[in-house]
Amino acid sequence: MESDDPAGPPRGRRWLGDLLLWGALSAPVAYAGVTPPYPRYAVPLLLGSLALLALAVAVGRRLPLAALVAVVFGSLVDGNFVFAIPVFSYLAGRRSAGAGRVAVLFGVIAVAGTALNLGLLGTGPATWFLLASVLLFAGVFPWLLGRLRRQQRALAEAGRRHAETEERERRAAVDRVRLRERARIAQEMHDSLGHDLSLIALRAAALELAADLPLAHRAAAGELRASVAAATDRLHEIIGVLREERSGSLRPADETVAELVCGARDAGMAVELRDGSAEVELPRLTAHTVHRVVREALTNAARYAPDAPVTVTVDRADGAVAVSVVNGPAPAGPLPGPASHGSGLLALRERVRLAGGVLDAGPRAGGFALSARLPLAGDDGRGVPGGVAEPATASGVVRSDATNAVRPGGPGGPVGEADDGGPDTGRPDRASEDRTGAAARRLRDARRRARRSLLVAFGAPAVLGLVLALVYYPLATAGAVLDRTGYERLRLGDTRDSLGLPERQADPPTADTPSGCEYYTDGNFPFAEPTWRLCFSDGRLASKERIAS
């Protein structure tokens, strides 16, 4: 099982850390190997043990469970490997994602160790209990602590990401409020100044045509009308700046598709224009949207298919205008730069949709094609969803492109209204709410896992220890319990056969047991330690005493 934590310290630090870890774990093994008494094949065993520890450290980052298995097998040869077991167990908890394989591994070690000690080697219950306790507190418990540490680290990372998400959403909310206020200012300027300027221009035009005024006065009225018309155009530009996110994105005033194509040719692009609507004046909103479609397509072609031929087609039929921009495959591949995220096409698709049209884009014949179909109606605001009609100037031309400039939801809708028709309150949109909700769920899940790991890390060893004691206790006390009442009935000088002693004896507390002495337990839980010592001489009870605990 490989670790899923690729991020870590630099390689030099990892090597230094592994070297220090190997040195610390090798110290007990090396000390036991260089001090007498020397067992047979002491040097090969020492070198093999050190090599096994080095192998465990080397594979411990990528295969933490394999390293743990290696040191467990090493403990069968050298008991000093017991110092390495808790270390590699903890590291396995830190570096391993799942818990199933680790649980199976500890289960296999427990079953195999029990069968080996009680079945094949014939060790006593006390020895088996000691080895099982070592597995529990030197193996399982450190692994649980490592897993807890892993969950805490994941919780900290989830908290950091959640904080970043909240900060992004806060900034987005601020931007939405700012854009809404910009659109509101633009709407107020349009409603007040635009209307007043239109009335002034209309009155100036009436004075210009009045026959009873002197020629000089009529000329002055004409100049006044022209100045008001210029001021109205300037007002439209200011409204466009307020409604655009970036003032630098405004196109030159009244730039046509033909002029846009000429500019692309001057920049070195091979562009062919087929304009079937050149003789017909398009509504301003439609013309503006067509210009944006062509400009976005030419920008993408220049970036992703440099030197490829591009064909721009604009045609008018059946009450709609169709525009398409098709480029062939790039001879030398795209220009170097960051990968595209498709945000430009998404914004363009929304602009076309709000203008009442449809947009289609995708690969074609090794190149790329972008096409849109837009309705011709809508310059007065009736053909555009939520469009706002603009007052006519003195010349009678309706100026709807500035009125329907970019707002927080896109072009074409009323200022201060959300895309779904409801009021724009500055709330995060559905996608923002989904992102915030997903981040909050990840944080809650990480906290839940950390709490569960903390509970398991301290509760599981206690439960397993209790289960282990419940298994060990019957083995240690079966046929070896002498209660206090039975002990007090024993009389010195009675023969052993007449005392009615238990069938089994408890293990002596020390190795230097006096000759002729026997040990029994009173059944104390959970370790069933020996409580009574009975010594016999010539088959008779010579002494009895309670062993101090």
VEXDO-908345 format. One record per residue (C-alpha): y, x, z; chain. Coordinates in Angstrom, 1 decimal. Each point is the difference from the previous one (the first is absolute). Layout:
<recs>
        Y        X        Z   chain
        Y        X        Z       A
...
</recs>
This chain:
<recs>
        Y        X        Z   chain
      0.0      0.0      0.0       A
      3.2      1.6     -1.1       A
      3.3     -0.1      1.8       A
      2.6     -2.3     -1.6       A
      2.9      1.9      1.4       A
      1.1      2.2     -2.9       A
      3.4      0.6      1.4       A
      0.0      2.7      2.6       A
      1.5      3.4      0.9       A
      0.4      2.7     -2.6       A
     -3.0      2.0     -1.0       A
      1.0      3.1      1.9       A
      0.4     -2.0      3.2       A
     -3.3     -1.7     -0.6       A
     -1.8      3.3     -0.4       A
      1.6      1.4      3.1       A
     -0.9     -3.1      2.0       A
     -3.6      0.1     -1.2       A
     -0.2      3.7      0.9       A
      1.3     -0.6      3.6       A
     -2.3     -3.0      0.4       A
     -3.0      2.1     -1.1       A
      1.0      2.8      2.4       A
      0.4     -2.4      3.0       A
     -3.4     -1.7     -0.7       A
     -1.8      3.2     -0.6       A
      1.1      1.6      3.3       A
     -2.6     -1.7      2.2       A
     -2.8      0.6     -2.5       A
      1.0      3.7     -0.5       A
      0.4      0.6      3.7       A
     -3.5     -1.4      0.7       A
     -1.4      2.1     -2.9       A
      1.4      3.4      1.2       A
     -0.8     -0.3      3.7       A
     -3.5      0.5      1.4       A
     -2.7     -1.1      0.2       A
     -0.5      0.4     -3.7       A
     -2.5     -2.5     -1.5       A
     -2.2      0.9     -2.9       A
      1.8      0.3     -3.3       A
      3.3     -0.1      1.8       A
      2.1      1.5     -2.8       A
     -1.3     -2.3     -2.8       A
      0.5     -3.0      2.2       A
      3.5      1.0      0.9       A
      1.0      0.7     -3.6       A
     -1.6     -3.3     -1.1       A
      1.8     -1.9      2.7       A
      3.4      1.5     -1.0       A
     -0.7     -0.7     -3.6       A
     -0.9     -3.6      0.7       A
      3.2     -0.5      1.9       A
      1.9      1.6     -2.8       A
     -1.7     -2.4     -2.5       A
      0.9     -3.0      2.2       A
      3.6      1.0      0.2       A
      0.2      0.7     -3.7       A
     -1.3     -3.5     -1.0       A
      1.5     -1.8      2.9       A
      3.1     -1.2     -1.9       A
     -1.8     -1.5     -3.0       A
     -3.3     -0.9      1.7       A
      0.7     -0.5      3.7       A
     -3.4     -1.8      0.7       A
     -1.9      2.8     -1.7       A
      1.8      2.5      2.3       A
     -0.9     -2.1      3.1       A
     -3.7     -0.2     -1.1       A
      0.0      3.8     -0.4       A
      1.2      0.7      3.6       A
     -2.4     -2.6      1.4       A
     -2.9      1.8     -1.7       A
      1.4      3.2      1.2       A
     -0.3     -1.2      3.6       A
     -3.7     -0.2     -0.4       A
     -0.1      3.8     -0.4       A
      2.9      1.0      2.2       A
      1.2     -2.2      2.9       A
      3.5      1.5     -0.3       A
      0.6     -2.1     -3.1       A
      0.6     -2.8      2.5       A
      3.6      1.3      0.2       A
      0.5     -0.6     -3.8       A
     -1.5     -3.6      0.0       A
      3.1     -1.7      1.6       A
      2.4      1.9     -2.2       A
     -1.8     -1.0     -3.3       A
     -0.5     -3.5      1.3       A
      3.8     -0.3      0.6       A
      0.8      1.5     -3.4       A
     -2.5     -2.4     -1.6       A
      1.9     -2.9      1.5       A
      3.3      1.4     -1.2       A
     -1.2      0.7     -3.5       A
     -2.5     -2.8     -0.8       A
      1.2     -3.4     -1.1       A
     -3.0     -2.2      0.6       A
     -2.0     -0.5      3.2       A
     -3.4     -1.3     -1.4       A
     -1.4      3.4     -1.0       A
      1.0      1.6      3.2       A
     -1.6     -2.7      2.0       A
     -3.2      0.4     -2.0       A
      0.1      3.8      0.6       A
      0.4     -0.3      3.8       A
     -2.8     -2.6      0.0       A
     -2.3      2.3     -1.9       A
      0.8      2.9      2.3       A
     -0.7     -2.2      3.1       A
     -3.3     -1.3     -1.3       A
     -1.2      3.3     -1.3       A
      1.0      1.8      3.2       A
     -1.8     -2.6      2.1       A
     -3.2      0.2     -2.0       A
      0.2      3.8      0.1       A
      0.6      0.4      3.7       A
     -2.1     -2.8      1.4       A
     -2.7     -0.1     -2.6       A
     -0.6      3.5     -1.3       A
      1.5      2.4      2.6       A
     -0.9     -2.2      3.0       A
      3.2      0.5      1.9       A
      0.8     -2.1      3.0       A
      2.3     -3.0      0.1       A
      2.6      2.0      1.8       A
      0.2      2.6     -2.8       A
      0.0     -2.8     -2.6       A
      2.9     -1.7      1.9       A
      1.9      3.2      0.1       A
     -0.3      0.6     -3.8       A
      0.9     -3.6     -0.7       A
      3.1      0.3      2.2       A
      0.9      3.1     -1.9       A
     -0.3     -1.9     -3.3       A
      2.1     -2.8      1.4       A
      2.8      1.9      1.6       A
      0.0      3.1     -2.3       A
     -0.6     -1.9     -3.2       A
      0.9     -3.7      0.0       A
      2.9      0.2      2.3       A
      1.9      2.8     -1.8       A
     -0.7     -1.7     -3.3       A
      1.6     -3.2      1.3       A
      3.0      1.9      1.2       A
      0.4      1.6     -3.4       A
     -0.3     -3.4     -1.7       A
      2.7     -1.3      2.4       A
      2.2      2.9     -0.9       A
     -0.5     -0.8     -3.7       A
      0.9     -3.7      0.6       A
      3.1      1.1      1.9       A
      1.1      2.2     -2.9       A
     -0.7     -2.9     -2.5       A
      2.1     -2.2      2.3       A
      2.9      2.4      0.0       A
     -0.2      0.3     -3.8       A
      0.0     -3.8     -0.3       A
      3.0     -0.3      2.3       A
      1.8      2.6     -2.1       A
     -0.7     -1.9     -3.2       A
      0.9     -3.3      1.6       A
      3.4      1.4      1.1       A
      0.6      1.4     -3.5       A
     -0.8     -3.4     -1.5       A
      2.3     -1.8      2.4       A
      2.8      2.5     -0.8       A
     -0.5     -0.6     -3.8       A
      0.0     -3.7      0.5       A
      3.2      0.3      2.1       A
      1.7      2.0     -2.7       A
     -1.2     -2.5     -2.6       A
      1.5     -2.8      2.1       A
      3.3      1.8      0.2       A
     -0.1      0.6     -3.8       A
     -0.7     -3.7     -0.6       A
      2.9     -1.0      2.2       A
      2.3      2.4     -1.8       A
     -1.1     -1.2     -3.5       A
      0.4     -3.6      1.1       A
      3.5      0.8      1.2       A
      0.9      1.7     -3.2       A
     -1.2     -3.0     -2.0       A
      1.9     -2.3      2.3       A
      3.2      2.0     -0.6       A
     -0.6     -0.1     -3.8       A
     -0.5     -3.7      0.1       A
      3.2     -0.5      2.0       A
      1.9      2.1     -2.5       A
     -1.4     -1.9     -2.8       A
      0.7     -3.4      1.5       A
      3.6      0.7      1.0       A
      1.5      2.7     -2.2       A
     -2.0     -0.8     -3.1       A
      1.0     -3.7      0.1       A
      3.7      0.9      0.7       A
      0.1      2.6     -2.8       A
     -1.5     -2.5     -2.4       A
      2.7     -2.6      0.8       A
      2.7      2.6     -0.4       A
     -1.4      1.1     -3.3       A
     -0.2     -3.6     -1.1       A
      3.7     -0.7      0.9       A
      1.1      3.2     -1.7       A
     -1.8     -1.1     -3.1       A
      1.8     -3.3      0.1       A
      3.4      1.7      0.3       A
     -1.0      2.3     -2.9       A
     -0.5     -3.0     -2.3       A
      3.0     -2.0      1.2       A
      2.4     -0.5     -3.0       A
      3.1     -0.6      2.1       A
      0.0      3.5      1.6       A
      1.7      3.0     -1.6       A
     -2.1      2.4     -1.9       A
      0.5      2.7      2.6       A
     -1.2     -2.2      2.8       A
     -3.0     -1.0     -1.9       A
     -0.8      3.6     -0.6       A
      0.3      0.7      3.7       A
     -2.3     -2.9      0.7       A
     -2.5      1.5     -2.4       A
      0.2      3.3      1.7       A
     -0.5     -1.7      3.3       A
     -3.1     -1.8     -1.3       A
     -1.4      3.3     -1.3       A
      0.7      1.7      3.4       A
     -1.7     -2.9      1.9       A
     -3.0      0.2     -2.4       A
     -0.2      3.8      0.6       A
      0.2     -0.6      3.8       A
     -2.8     -2.6     -0.3       A
     -2.2      2.5     -1.7       A
      0.8      2.6      2.6       A
     -0.9     -2.6      2.7       A
     -3.4     -0.5     -1.7       A
     -0.6      3.8      0.1       A
      0.9      0.1      3.7       A
     -2.4     -2.9      0.7       A
     -2.7      1.8     -1.9       A
      0.6      3.1      2.1       A
     -0.3     -2.0      3.2       A
     -3.1     -1.7     -1.1       A
     -1.8      3.1     -1.4       A
     -1.7      2.2      2.6       A
      1.4      3.1     -1.8       A
      3.2     -0.1     -1.9       A
     -1.3      2.8     -2.3       A
     -2.5     -2.4     -1.5       A
      2.7     -2.1     -1.7       A
     -0.2      0.2     -3.7       A
      3.1      0.6     -2.1       A
      2.0     -3.2     -0.6       A
     -1.3     -2.1     -2.9       A
     -2.5      2.7     -1.1       A
     -2.3     -1.4     -2.6       A
     -3.7      0.7     -0.7       A
      1.0      1.8     -3.1       A
      2.4      2.3      1.9       A
     -2.7      0.6      2.6       A
     -2.4      1.0     -2.8       A
      2.6      2.3     -1.5       A
      0.5      1.7      3.3       A
     -3.8      0.6      0.2       A
      0.0      1.5     -3.5       A
      2.9      2.3      1.0       A
     -2.1      1.1      2.9       A
     -2.8      1.0     -2.4       A
     -2.4     -3.0      0.0       A
     -1.5     -1.3     -3.2       A
      1.0     -3.7      0.3       A
     -0.2     -2.7     -2.7       A
      1.9     -3.3      0.7       A
     -0.9     -3.2     -1.7       A
      2.6     -2.5      1.2       A
     -0.6     -3.4     -1.5       A
      2.7     -1.6      2.2       A
      2.9      2.4     -0.9       A
      1.8     -2.8     -1.9       A
     -0.3     -2.5      2.9       A
      1.9      0.4      3.2       A
     -2.4     -0.3      3.0       A
      1.0     -1.6      3.3       A
      1.3      2.6      2.3       A
     -2.8     -0.3      2.6       A
     -2.6      0.2     -2.7       A
      1.7      3.0     -1.6       A
      0.3      1.7      3.3       A
     -3.7     -0.5      0.8       A
     -1.0      1.2     -3.5       A
      2.1      3.1      0.5       A
     -1.7      0.7      3.3       A
     -3.5     -0.4     -1.6       A
      0.8      2.4     -2.8       A
      1.7      2.5      2.4       A
     -3.0      0.0      2.4       A
     -2.5      0.4     -2.9       A
      2.0      2.8     -1.6       A
      0.3      1.8      3.4       A
     -3.8     -0.3      0.6       A
     -0.7      1.2     -3.6       A
      2.3      3.0      0.4       A
     -1.8      0.9      3.3       A
     -3.6     -0.7     -0.7       A
     -0.2      0.3     -3.8       A
      2.6      2.6     -1.1       A
      0.2      0.6     -3.8       A
     -2.0     -3.1     -0.6       A
      1.4     -2.5     -2.6       A
      1.4     -3.1      1.5       A
      0.6     -3.4     -1.7       A
      2.5     -2.5      1.5       A
     -0.3     -3.6     -1.4       A
      2.4     -2.8      0.9       A
     -0.6     -3.4     -1.6       A
      1.3     -3.5      0.5       A
     -2.2     -3.1     -0.8       A
     -0.8     -3.4      1.5       A
      2.8      0.0      2.5       A
     -1.0      3.3      1.5       A
      0.5      3.7     -0.5       A
     -2.9      2.4     -0.1       A
      0.4      3.7      0.7       A
     -2.7      2.7     -0.2       A
      0.0      3.8      0.4       A
     -3.1      1.8     -1.2       A
     -0.5      3.7      0.1       A
     -2.9      2.1     -1.3       A
     -2.0      2.6      2.0       A
      1.8      3.0      1.4       A
     -0.6      3.1     -2.1       A
      0.3      2.3      3.0       A
     -0.6     -2.3      2.9       A
      2.5     -1.3      2.6       A
      2.8      2.0      1.4       A
     -0.7      1.7      3.3       A
      1.1     -2.0      3.1       A
     -1.1     -2.3      2.7       A
     -2.6     -2.7     -0.9       A
      1.3     -3.4     -0.9       A
     -0.5     -2.8      2.5       A
      0.9     -2.8     -2.4       A
      3.1     -1.1      2.0       A
      2.2      0.0     -3.1       A
     -2.3     -2.4     -1.9       A
     -0.4     -2.2      3.1       A
      3.8     -0.3      0.3       A
      0.3     -0.7     -3.8       A
     -2.7     -2.6      0.2       A
      1.9     -1.8      2.8       A
      3.2      0.2     -1.9       A
     -1.6     -1.5     -3.1       A
     -1.7     -2.7      2.0       A
      3.2     -1.1      1.7       A
      1.7     -0.1     -3.4       A
     -2.6     -2.6     -1.0       A
     -2.2      2.4     -2.1       A
     -3.3      1.8      0.1       A
     -0.7      3.7     -0.2       A
     -3.2      1.8     -1.2       A
     -0.7      3.7      0.2       A
     -3.0      2.2     -0.5       A
     -1.7      2.7     -2.1       A
     -0.4     -0.6     -3.7       A
     -1.6      2.2     -2.7       A
      0.2      3.1      2.2       A
      3.7     -0.7      0.8       A
      1.8     -2.6      2.0       A
      1.6     -3.4     -0.9       A
      2.5     -2.0      2.0       A
      1.0     -3.5     -1.2       A
      2.0     -2.9      1.4       A
      0.9     -3.5     -1.1       A
      3.2     -1.5      1.3       A
      1.5     -3.5     -0.5       A
      3.3     -0.2     -1.8       A
      1.3     -2.8      2.3       A
      1.4      0.9      3.4       A
      3.3      1.7     -0.6       A
      1.8     -2.8      1.8       A
     -2.4      0.2      2.9       A
     -2.0     -3.1     -0.9       A
     -2.8      1.9     -1.7       A
     -0.4      2.5      2.8       A
     -1.8     -0.9      3.2       A
      2.8     -0.3      2.5       A
      2.6      1.3     -2.4       A
      3.7     -0.3      0.9       A
      2.4     -0.9     -2.8       A
      3.0      2.2     -0.4       A
      3.5     -1.3     -0.7       A
      1.1      0.5     -3.6       A
      2.7      2.5     -0.8       A
      3.0     -0.8     -2.1       A
     -1.9      0.9     -3.1       A
     -2.6     -2.6      0.9       A
     -2.9      2.6      0.3       A
     -2.4     -0.7      2.8       A
     -0.7      3.1      2.1       A
     -3.3     -0.6      1.6       A
     -1.4      3.5      0.1       A
      2.2      1.0      3.0       A
     -0.7     -3.2      1.9       A
     -3.8      0.5     -0.4       A
      0.0      3.7      0.9       A
     -2.5      1.5      2.3       A
     -0.2     -1.7      3.4       A
     -2.4      0.7      2.9       A
     -2.7     -2.1     -1.8       A
      0.8      1.1     -3.6       A
      2.1     -1.4     -2.8       A
      0.7     -3.6     -0.7       A
     -0.3     -1.7      3.4       A
      2.8     -1.3      2.3       A
      1.5      2.5      2.4       A
     -1.4     -0.3      3.5       A
     -3.1     -1.8     -1.1       A
     -3.5      1.4      0.3       A
     -2.4      0.1     -3.0       A
     -2.0     -2.8      1.4       A
      3.0     -2.3      0.1       A
      0.6      0.3      3.8       A
      2.9      1.6      1.7       A
      0.1      3.7      0.2       A
      0.0      0.8      3.7       A
     -0.6      3.7     -0.3       A
     -3.6     -0.4      1.2       A
     -2.7      2.4     -1.4       A
     -1.7     -1.3     -3.1       A
     -3.7     -0.9      0.1       A
     -1.1      3.5     -1.1       A
      2.1      1.6      2.8       A
     -1.5     -2.4      2.5       A
     -3.5      0.8     -1.2       A
      0.6      3.7      0.3       A
      1.5     -0.4      3.5       A
     -2.9     -2.2      1.0       A
     -2.6      2.4     -1.3       A
      1.7      2.9      1.9       A
      0.0     -2.1      3.2       A
     -3.6     -0.9     -0.5       A
     -0.9      3.7     -0.5       A
      1.8      0.9      3.2       A
     -1.7     -2.8      2.0       A
     -3.4      1.1     -1.4       A
      0.7      3.6      1.0       A
      1.0     -1.0      3.5       A
     -3.0     -2.2      0.3       A
     -2.3      2.8     -1.0       A
      1.7      2.4      2.4       A
     -0.4     -2.4      2.9       A
     -3.7     -0.6     -1.0       A
     -0.6      3.7     -0.2       A
      1.6      0.6      3.4       A
     -2.2     -2.7      1.5       A
     -3.1      1.4     -1.7       A
      0.8      3.6      0.9       A
     -0.1     -0.7      3.7       A
     -2.2     -3.1      0.2       A
     -2.8      1.1     -2.3       A
     -1.0      3.1      2.1       A
      0.0     -2.1      3.2       A
     -2.2     -2.6     -1.6       A
     -2.3      2.5     -1.6       A
     -0.2      1.9      3.3       A
     -0.9     -3.2      1.8       A
     -2.7     -0.7     -2.6       A
     -1.3      3.5      0.3       A
     -0.2     -0.3      3.8       A
     -1.8     -3.3     -0.3       A
     -2.5      1.8     -2.3       A
     -0.3      3.1      2.2       A
     -0.3     -1.8      3.3       A
     -3.3     -1.7     -0.5       A
     -1.5      3.2     -1.4       A
      1.2      2.0      3.1       A
     -1.0     -2.5      2.6       A
     -3.3     -1.5     -1.3       A
     -2.6      0.7      2.8       A
      2.3      2.5      1.8       A
      2.0     -2.3      2.4       A
     -0.5      0.3      3.7       A
      2.3     -2.5      1.8       A
      1.5      0.7      3.4       A
     -2.4     -2.4      1.8       A
     -3.0      1.8     -1.4       A
      1.6      3.4      0.8       A
      0.5     -1.0      3.7       A
     -3.6     -1.1      0.3       A
     -1.3      3.5     -0.8       A
     -1.3      1.8      3.1       A
     -0.3      3.8      0.3       A
     -3.7      1.1      0.1       A
     -1.3     -2.9     -2.0       A
     -2.1      1.0     -3.0       A
      1.6     -0.3     -3.4       A
     -2.6     -2.5     -1.3       A
      0.8     -2.4      2.9       A
      3.8      0.0     -0.6       A
     -0.1     -2.3     -3.1       A
      2.5      2.2     -2.0       A
      1.2     -1.0     -3.5       A
     -2.1      1.1     -3.0       A
      2.7      2.3     -1.5       A
      2.3      2.6      1.5       A
      3.6      0.5     -0.9       A
      1.2      3.2     -1.5       A
      1.0      2.6      2.6       A
      3.7      0.6      0.3       A
     -0.4      3.8     -0.3       A
     -2.4      2.4     -1.6       A
     -0.9      1.8      3.3       A
     -2.0     -2.9      1.5       A
     -1.9      0.9      3.1       A
     -3.8      0.0     -0.4       A
     -1.7     -3.2      1.1       A
      3.1     -2.2     -0.2       A
      0.4     -3.1     -1.9       A
      3.1     -2.0     -1.0       A
      0.7     -3.7     -0.4       A
      3.0     -2.1     -0.8       A
      1.3     -3.1      1.7       A
      0.9     -1.5     -3.5       A
      3.7      0.9      0.2       A
      1.8     -1.1     -3.3       A
      0.5      1.3     -2.6       A
     -1.4      3.6      0.4       A
     -2.9     -0.7      2.3       A
      0.5      3.3      1.8       A
     -2.7      1.2      2.5       A
      0.8     -1.3      3.5       A
     -3.0      0.9      2.2       A
     -1.9      3.2      0.4       A
     -3.5     -0.1      1.5       A
     -1.8      3.2      0.8       A
     -3.7      0.2      0.7       A
     -2.2      2.5      1.8       A
     -3.8     -0.2     -0.2       A
      0.3     -3.4     -1.5       A
      2.1     -1.4      2.8       A
      3.7     -0.9      0.1       A
      1.7      3.0      1.6       A
      3.7     -1.0     -0.5       A
      2.1     -2.6     -1.6       A
      3.8      0.0     -0.6       A
      2.7     -1.6     -2.0       A
      1.6      2.2     -2.7       A
      3.7      0.3      0.4       A
      1.7     -1.3     -3.2       A
</recs>
